[in-house]
Amino acid sequence: FNWSIIADFFNPFSQVWYRYLFYYLLYSFLIIFFAYFYTSIQFNPSEIAGNLKKYGGFIYGIRPGSDTKNYIERVLNRITLPGAFFLACLALASFFLIKFL
């Protein structure tokens, strides 16, 4: 069994295009996944909505309570997606610069 074939399959600087494509897709997926994971750990929409309600704050046009929680969840998802794609592109930029320059 030749382990060098498997090692070359996960090499981001491999000379065969379909081998490094898997690595880039996996790398991008993990960056996007952990961006959402980090956001879900750091920001608790229920806690933020409860704090807003407790201290008299509000979001204009949104009722306090569960409506505020749902709104904050929706906004966090909409903000996290482009941010995660940007982080993935930024992380892959170094590989593309090295590969094509």
N, C-alpha and C positions, 0 to 999 in steps of 0.2 A: 504494500500500500504506500502510495507516494504522498506524503504530507505537504510537499512543496506546492502541489496543485491547489490544495485547500488554502494554504497560506497565501498564495498568489491571488486567489479569488477574493480575499478580504483586504488586499493591498490597494490603497487608494491611488497609487502611482503606477499601477499595472499598465502594460502597453496594449492590452486587449480591452476594447471599450466596454464590452458587456460585463467584464469582471469588476471594474471600478464603478459601474452604474449601480450595482447592488449595494456597494459600500456607501455611496452618496445618498441613496434612497433611505437606507437604514439610519444613517447619520442624521438626515433631515427629520425623519420620523421621530427619532429619539429626542431631538431638540424641541420639536413641536409638542410632543407628549410631556416632557418635563417642564415646559413653559406653562402648560395648563395645570400640571400637577402642583407646581410652585404657587400659581395663582390661587388654586383651590385651598392650599394650606394657609396662605398668608391672609386671604380676604374671605371672611365669613359674611355673606350677605345678610343672614339673619341677625347677626350681631350688629352690623352696621345699621340695618333698619331699626333694630331695637334701640340703639344709641341715638339715632336721629329722633325717634319718637319720644324717648325719655327726656332728652334735652331740649325739646321743642323745635327741632329742625324739621325741614320738609323739603321735598323736591316738588317744584311747581308743577301742578297738573297730575300728580300722583298721590293717591290716598296713602296715609301712614299704615304701617303693618305689612301684611303679606303682599300687597300691591307694590310697595316700595322694595321689598325683598326680591320679587320677581323682576322688577325693573333693573335693580342693581346687578342681578345675575345675568340678565340679557346684555347689559352694557359691558360687563366684564368679559363675557364671551366675545362680543363684537370687538373689543379692544385687544384682547389676547390673541386672536387669530392673526391679524396683520402683524402684530408685534412678534409672534412666534415665527411667521414666514420671514420677516426681516432678519431675525436672529439666525435662522437657518441659512438664508442667503449670505449673510455676513460671514458665517462660519465656513461656508463652501467657497467663498470668494478666494480665500488663500490657496485652496487646492487648485482652483481653476487658473489662478495667476501662475502658480508653479508649473502646472501642466502645459499651459499654452504660451508662456513667455520664454 
